[in-house]
Amino acid sequence: MTKPSRKPVEAAPPRLSAMAKLPVFFNLEGKRAVMAGGTPAAAWKVELLAACGAHVEIYADQISNEMSGLLARGAAAGSLKHHRRTWSADIFPGAVLALADAETDAEALAFFSTAVAAGVPVNVIDKPVYCQFQFGSIVNRSPVVIGISTDGAAPVLAQAIRRRIETLLPPWVAAWGKLAKELRNVVTERLSPGPQRRLFWETFSERAFGNAPKITDAATALQLIDEVACGVAATKGRITLVGAGPGDPELLTLKAIRALQSADVILFDDLVSDEVLELARREAKRMLVGKRGGRESCRQDDINELMIKLAKQGKHVVRLKSGDPMIFGRAGEEIERLERESISVSVVPGISAAVAMASELGLSLTHRDCAHSVRFVTGHSRAGKLPDDLDWKGLADPDTTLVFYMGGRTTPQIAKRLIAEGLQSTTPVVIATAISRPNGHLQFVTLSEAAQGATVVNSGEPVLVGIGAAFAGRIPKVSSPAHIPMTVQAG
């Protein structure tokens, strides 16, 4: 019986979530800023403002050693001037920003009120009530600058995020950013808005995550501009098959994120999580090409033809698949079809659900005391039932770890066949639903219990069935089947 099919459908663009603060980047070059206070905290803010090119005037009777040292060595840019007196209302005219380090709330309120009356944006250090703007943690690869804010709720978290970004962002991004700044006018003059400019900047940006720029890269970039302008570099689009992993966006590879950020169109499956899609370029068109076993799905031929059509329009199409594209993802069929059309196609691997399950459980699928091999097996055929052509005798090897994909509905039949081929009925079985996701669920049974139907499976979620001695160390010692959320340590 032929399963019903549906056509690819464009998904609605995501709504921008509410934000605690608006991140903006303020040009301070040549502008005047004032600071009331000479404390160490004030010195740090003064140095930050001056590094952005501001002319900073400090008003304080006494200054700390940190402020004194800063004044002695000077700032990286801008200028510093110390007025040995306290602040007054006459310091605000002509200032674009006003900062203070106030000891008391009364002093903070006075400074805040005077600055507001003068129309100058104001920040009183460590007193959020008297701040019209806030400073976040900063990653400086100028001209690339990244600001991180937690709305004052967790500054230490912001610092931790900054450290994480620092490790991911190569230091030579700054040099590439400077080269981009030099090329910007040429790009604006030579290339049309839209696909031409995007093609150039995407190609340029990919190099920024490779090696530090060489002297010859400027000439190479100018040549690329000429090629894009003449249409030489933009004759065809391209397809990238991207593994979205099991659902947790933190399991995406850096290469997968870069692909999502450069896509014109994203064709995604039902099982791809919303959190993964949130990492895509906001302007990218999203199209659901739902493919899920036992449900109404888009025909594979329709998906193939859609990819070809979009690529021939010059689009970068990301075909986003749950898990890894090359494991039960029909990627081979798509690649063959695209290559027949001479369309460029590349693959970004993803973390397959079986690997994520092993990590979730904290076990090795190939533990040398339990298994000498691991096999990934499909749990249903094209007809939606248990495949008839599986090597059941080979699968019943007690020294092999088995992971059945898409086996939620066929688990009892799988267990019965394995027992019939000689696999012990006490063999551990793990049923994993929605692995790595907030609603994930683990169920531990024996092979005989699985054969009797003692499993609880939510058919609306992806299901894995793990079978083998490798899972024995994680089965709770209880007399009845155990149902354990993934957020709880199994043991």
LOKEBA-610583 format. One record per residue (C-alpha): x, y, z. Coordinates in steps of 0.1 Angstrom, whole numbers. Example, Ala and Ser with C-alpha at 12.3 -4.5 7.8 and 13.67 -1.06 7.14 Angstrom:
c1:c2:c3
123:-45:78
137:-11:71
//
This chain:
c1:c2:c3
0:0:0
14:33:-10
19:58:19
3:92:15
28:120:5
28:157:10
45:186:-8
74:206:7
60:236:25
77:268:35
79:273:73
70:306:88
100:327:98
108:326:135
95:353:157
123:374:174
122:365:210
119:392:237
153:408:246
163:422:280
184:449:263
192:461:228
228:455:219
242:485:201
277:496:191
284:532:198
310:552:178
330:571:204
359:582:182
367:619:189
337:622:213
339:635:249
330:613:278
331:621:315
339:599:345
331:609:382
355:589:404
390:577:405
386:541:417
400:509:402
366:502:387
364:537:372
399:531:357
388:500:339
358:519:323
379:549:314
404:527:296
376:510:278
361:543:266
395:556:255
403:524:236
372:532:215
387:566:206
369:588:232
384:618:249
378:609:286
378:635:314
381:622:349
367:642:378
381:631:412
398:647:442
418:615:448
426:587:424
436:551:429
470:535:419
452:519:390
439:552:377
473:569:383
490:541:363
466:544:335
471:582:333
509:577:333
510:551:305
481:565:284
454:546:266
455:527:233
435:554:216
416:585:224
429:607:253
427:610:291
425:641:312
423:643:350
405:672:368
414:672:405
380:681:417
346:665:422
320:665:395
294:693:391
266:701:366
289:720:343
308:688:332
279:674:312
275:699:283
292:684:252
295:649:267
281:619:248
284:595:278
285:601:316
298:575:341
304:575:378
315:553:406
294:564:435
298:552:471
262:559:482
228:557:466
223:594:473
254:604:453
244:580:426
209:595:424
223:630:422
247:621:394
221:602:375
195:629:378
219:656:367
231:636:336
195:628:326
185:664:329
214:673:306
204:647:281
235:626:285
232:588:287
244:577:321
259:546:339
267:544:376
290:515:381
275:485:399
242:503:405
218:491:378
189:513:390
210:543:380
220:530:346
205:539:312
230:515:295
252:487:306
286:473:298
288:436:290
317:412:287
337:419:256
356:398:231
380:422:212
392:412:178
388:448:165
373:456:141
354:425:151
339:432:186
315:410:205
295:422:235
278:398:259
251:407:284
231:389:310
211:420:319
231:422:351
218:390:364
249:369:362
281:387:352
302:356:359
281:337:334
288:364:308
325:361:316
323:323:311
306:328:277
333:353:268
360:327:276
342:301:254
340:325:225
377:334:229
386:298:224
365:294:193
374:327:176
410:326:161
431:357:169
437:364:132
400:372:127
411:407:136
434:408:106
406:395:83
383:421:97
407:449:88
411:435:53
373:434:50
371:470:60
396:479:33
376:460:7
342:473:16
341:503:-7
353:482:-37
327:456:-30
300:483:-28
311:499:-61
316:467:-81
290:442:-68
252:444:-68
233:441:-35
220:406:-28
234:374:-43
266:389:-57
277:406:-25
267:377:-4
286:353:-26
318:373:-22
314:378:16
306:342:22
337:331:3
358:357:21
344:348:55
352:311:51
389:320:47
388:340:80
383:307:99
412:291:82
447:306:85
460:341:92
458:363:61
489:365:38
501:395:18
487:379:-13
452:375:1
443:411:-7
451:406:-44
432:373:-43
402:390:-28
402:417:-55
404:390:-81
374:373:-65
354:406:-67
362:407:-105
350:371:-109
318:376:-90
311:409:-109
316:391:-143
294:362:-132
322:337:-134
319:327:-97
282:326:-95
270:303:-123
255:276:-101
243:272:-65
254:244:-42
240:219:-18
253:211:17
240:180:35
242:189:71
239:166:101
218:183:128
226:157:154
200:142:177
185:175:188
207:193:213
221:223:195
253:221:215
261:189:197
263:206:163
298:209:148
313:243:141
311:235:103
274:228:106
268:261:123
287:280:96
267:262:69
234:272:86
247:308:88
255:310:51
224:292:37
199:309:14
174:280:18
171:253:45
152:221:37
147:204:71
132:172:83
105:168:110
130:155:135
152:186:134
147:206:166
136:242:168
167:250:188
190:239:159
170:260:134
174:290:157
211:290:148
204:295:111
208:328:93
176:347:101
171:357:64
173:321:52
141:306:38
130:275:58
111:247:41
98:217:60
103:186:38
90:163:66
103:127:65
94:105:94
87:67:94
51:57:93
38:93:87
27:114:58
60:125:42
74:144:13
83:121:-16
121:118:-20
118:126:-57
101:159:-48
128:168:-24
155:160:-50
138:181:-76
134:210:-52
171:210:-44
180:209:-81
157:238:-88
170:260:-60
206:252:-68
201:262:-104
188:295:-92
222:301:-76
211:294:-41
231:278:-13
208:251:-1
213:233:32
196:200:34
193:196:72
189:160:85
185:147:120
216:128:132
242:121:106
232:124:69
251:92:60
233:69:85
198:60:75
194:95:60
190:86:23
219:109:16
233:85:-10
203:89:-32
203:127:-30
241:129:-38
237:106:-68
208:127:-81
226:160:-76
258:147:-92
239:137:-123
229:174:-126
266:185:-120
255:203:-89
282:208:-62
273:189:-31
292:185:2
285:168:34
289:180:70
287:150:93
266:151:125
265:132:157
244:101:152
217:93:178
235:60:188
267:79:197
247:105:216
229:77:235
262:61:245
274:95:258
241:101:276
245:67:294
283:71:299
292:38:284
312:25:255
293:6:228
324:-14:221
336:-20:256
363:-47:252
348:-68:280
313:-68:263
315:-64:226
340:-66:197
317:-48:172
287:-25:170
260:-27:144
235:0:134
204:-16:120
172:-2:106
141:-11:126
116:-9:98
115:-13:60
101:10:34
67:-7:40
69:4:77
74:-31:91
104:-51:103
127:-58:73
126:-94:60
162:-95:48
182:-89:79
209:-114:90
192:-124:122
218:-151:130
246:-126:127
227:-100:147
222:-125:175
260:-126:182
263:-120:220
296:-102:215
280:-75:193
262:-43:204
231:-36:184
214:-3:179
181:-3:160
171:30:145
134:37:140
125:5:160
98:19:183
69:-1:169
89:-32:159
107:-37:193
87:-68:203
93:-85:169
130:-76:170
133:-92:205
115:-123:195
136:-129:164
169:-124:184
157:-148:211
147:-173:184
183:-171:170
198:-179:204
205:-145:221
199:-149:258
165:-136:270
183:-117:299
203:-96:274
200:-59:284
178:-36:263
176:2:264
148:21:248
159:57:242
133:83:232
142:118:220
178:114:229
196:146:240
164:166:241
147:180:272
118:155:269
142:126:265
134:93:282
153:61:289
137:27:296
156:-3:307
143:-39:302
155:-73:293
152:-89:259
124:-112:272
105:-82:286
109:-64:253
95:-94:235
65:-94:257
58:-58:248
69:-43:282
80:-11:266
65:24:266
73:42:234
60:77:224
57:72:187
58:109:182
95:110:190
126:94:175
133:60:191
165:40:195
167:4:207
200:-6:222
206:-43:228
237:-60:242
259:-67:272
275:-32:268
243:-18:284
244:-41:315
263:-16:337
236:10:333
205:-11:341
190:-3:375
187:-33:398
148:-34:400
123:-62:395
102:-44:369
110:-24:338
126:10:347
117:43:331
143:69:337
144:105:324
177:114:307
182:141:332
186:115:360
218:95:362
211:58:355
229:33:376
//
